[in-house]
């Protein structure tokens, strides 16, 4: 199902997509040399998190700004802990696992809700969730 979502054509009009991209660029202007732009409407940035880099990917797709990052490899975190955190502690972001068992953190914002402050909040919550998970790995 997720793969089908990713292949859907962008639902936002071209002007709205350009405006959303400008908001994201504005929110990320402080990142500096670590920021890369693999394609229009996509960004990647490394963030120090729990002792090793967290590689955060951002993309405008389907009328959403999607953010994701791999937190840790397979078998390093208990699934019950992830479910409990998803239900009780997280806002805007959530944990998920890949088919191989790696733990990822994901979040989305609808394009009409984008502002530098909301992008910053999404990224902050994503990094906070990744940090908490990596701390559990090290515990």
Number of C-alpha atoms within 10 A of each C-alpha: 5 6 7 7 10 11 10 10 10 14 12 17 10 10 9 14 20 15 15 24 21 15 18 25 16 13 17 16 11 9 13 9 9 9 15 14 13 11 8 10 18 18 20 18 19 17 15 11 17 19 10 11 12 20 15 21 19 21 21 24 22 18 19 21 24 19 23 23 22 19 30 19 15 14 12 16 19 11 15 9 11 16 13 11 17 16 10 8 10 15 14 13 23 22 23 18 17 11 8 9 15 16 24 20 22 24 20 20 18 14 21 13 13 19 16 16 13 15 22 15 13 21 21 13 20 25 23 16 24 25 18 14 24 19 13 14 16 10 6
